[in-house]
Amino acid sequence: MIFYFSGCGNSQHVAEQLAESLNDKLVFIPEVARNNQYDYTLAEGESLGFVFPVYSWAPPKLVLDFIKKLKIEVPEPVEGPTSPYIYFACTCGDECGHTEKIFRKAVEAKGWMLSACFSLQMPETYIGMPGFKLDTEENAQRKINAANAALSEFIPRLQKKESFSEMIVGGAAWLKSYLVNPGFNRFATDDKKYRSTEVCIHCGRCVEVCPLQNITLEEGRPVWHGNCAICMACYHHCPVNAIQYGKATKGKGQYWFGRRK
């Protein structure tokens, strides 16, 4: 079973590739969390996987919150280990800081043990602050190609249930993951900066793509309701680029997996 979260499609692509290759079931975290579905039973020998993007050098808060409530029942095996093989795959624009340590602590708090993890560089999607920008089309495709190649190497290791860690940690990891990230979660996920400009065509695409169902249309214009993960799916999927996040996104272009504008 693979639990995943994705806003602009990078992590969804990875989750789908893993599910197809491992013949596994995909579960979209925001959907089941909305329905308070936290109880699951694994088949004997079934692995437990997680796929998510890295937000400010750590797992998204909504993923960590989901794990706190998650209940997994594992049948007693005829032979072999009693705990499931647990792994995660994360996507990042450049580096992931101490995502592994934070995630490992979260699963160990459940009495579980993390067996494997890896990170994949994928095209940048977060542009909600000055200085953050999208990859060029060439660089985005290079990252996707490299990620697909890396996946083809990691999947056989997951099939064999190997223990491994292949993470792009980067420099100043402690500072980024334990000081910058809490500030990001507290101050930079506020959706009050979102607005729609006069070019809005009232299509409702932003409502459809929001994974947290945080947007509604009022008098034909999007309104955000304070439950935002700052995945920026609404911004990137708008067909006329009418959605902006303060002044930070102006003129920066749009991206979602498989297409860049």
Secondary structure, DSSP 8 states (H G I E B T S, - for coil): -EEE--SSSHHHHHHHHHHHHHT--EEEHHHHHHTT--EEE--TT--EEEEEE-SSSS--HHHHHHHHH-EEE----SSS-SS--EEEEEEESS--TTHHHHHHHHHHTTT--EEEEEEEE-------STT-----HHHHHHHHHHHHHHHHHHHHHHHTT--EEE----TTHHHIIIIIHHHHHHHS--GGGEEE-TT-----HHHHH-TT--EEEETTEEEE-S------HHHHH-TT--EEETTTTTT---EETTEE-
